[in-house]
Amino acid sequence: MNLVEERIKQSFSPIELSTDLASIRALARRRRYVRAVSFTTSIVALALVVGIVVPALLPAGHEPSAAADTLRQLSEVAAKQPAVTVGPDQYVYSKIQARWETCEGNDCVLQQAVQELWIAPDGSGRMAGSRGSNSYSEVLGRGEFNSDDLTKVPTDVDALRSFIRERASKADQPLDYEMFVVVGDLLRESFSSPVLYESPQLRSALFEVASTLPGVELIGDTTDGIGRPGIAVGYTEGGIRHELIFDPDTSAILGDRDVSVRSGGTVPGSWSAYVESGVVSSTNAHP
Amino acid sequence: MEDGFARFYETNKDRVLRTVYVCTGDPHLAEDAVSEAFTRACSRWGKVSRHPSPVAWVTKTAVNYARSSWRRWTRNRTGDVPEGHYTFDDPLDRSVVEAVLALPERQRQVIGLRLLLDLSTEQAAEVLGVAPGTITAHLHRALWSLRTRLVTEVSADEPC
């Protein structure tokens, strides 16, 4: 082995995973428990309930055509939303909440993150919130929020599909799945980035593109991580169904989560709720 | 079965973390993703243990996990973990770590899989879904780039 390769190995060698084996096993045991409870509950339900009620207890009918219909409806709803203008001295405020589970040995606890963002059209603003026991507040200068040039995202459906396909093709994932992920990323961006926040046409086009992706499933009526009702679509990859939840009345994204296909239970550490957003006049203001 | 997982975990957890760190460039995200991937492996160890390369399975799972969900989104948005600027303890040679993290994504992946995880060219190709020749080419380019950069830094540091 040559000198550079040896230096690379040595330089990374002090990096060690802090999670211990007992914590990994504790989390795994809890998931097996969830799976067992889920299975038992299903059996009891099937034994007690007959007729038309039973299908409602089974996993939602994940028909691609039903998903496409729902996404096209969301596209129409999005197109009817009023355009919003964010002035140069204004900010798009957004609040995101997420929860996940961590274990220390056999003691498992739910952790929570909350993030508030105030983003101006020039990419400046403030972010504040908490992650675990750490809280933070940080002012960002012009352009610092813009990790992507979102002004290049086209609103024409065909052009947008090509844009998403090109971006997805770089990710070394199944293309349709990754396109679904990119659509989700852009819808999340539209929650808090001024460029996308202003454009109902773009959100409409994103739903239109999603409606043409093979493999997208309709999950149906559900509630997000903080209990708000919505409608969900998902894409299953690697035994995990990645779900996006929307408000059917406004098409706004409410939340996302990962669901274990085997257990039907939410994978700990994998949901977020897009709590609130709006246009405000300062980095301390709320809608 | 569990002893088998314990050996697997203790043998591989750190080098998987180093690899995922190199792939994502984000230590906090890498820790989360690797813990999640080993948890999934533990949950289905009977199946994962029969995989041709369980360590490749865990690494791929961790990288995929880091790619999606809100973690990916918040990371892309902010570009870094906010306050506290979480980092690993000082590595032996910070300049090497920074040089590796500055490489294009595919080259970082190959450095991680081939050098830090010690996968064969064929195994790395399987993980990334590319031809073995692609792995060889990216590794060559990455090492050439690193040699150039590191030698330049050494030269620049030498007293006149």
Interface residues (C-beta under 8 A of the other chain):
Chain A: V4 E5 R7 I8 K9 Q10 S11 F12 S13 P14 I15 E16 L17 S18 T19 L21 S23 I24 R25 L27 A28 R31 R32 I96 A98 Q115 L117 M127 G129 R131 N134 S135 Y136 S137 E138 E144 F145 S147 D148 K170 A171 D172 Q173 V181 D185 R188 E189 S192 E237 G238 H242 D256 D258 G269 S270 S272
Chain B: E2 A6 Y9 E10 K13 D14 V16 L17 R18 Y21 V22 P27 E31 D32 V34 S35 E36 F38 T39 R40 C42 S43 T61 N64 R67 S68 S69 W70 R72 W73 T74 N76 R77 T78 G79 P82 E83 G84 F88 D89 D90 P91 L92 D93 R94 V96 V97 V100 E105 Q109 I111 L115 L116 L128 G129 V130 L143 L146 R147 L150
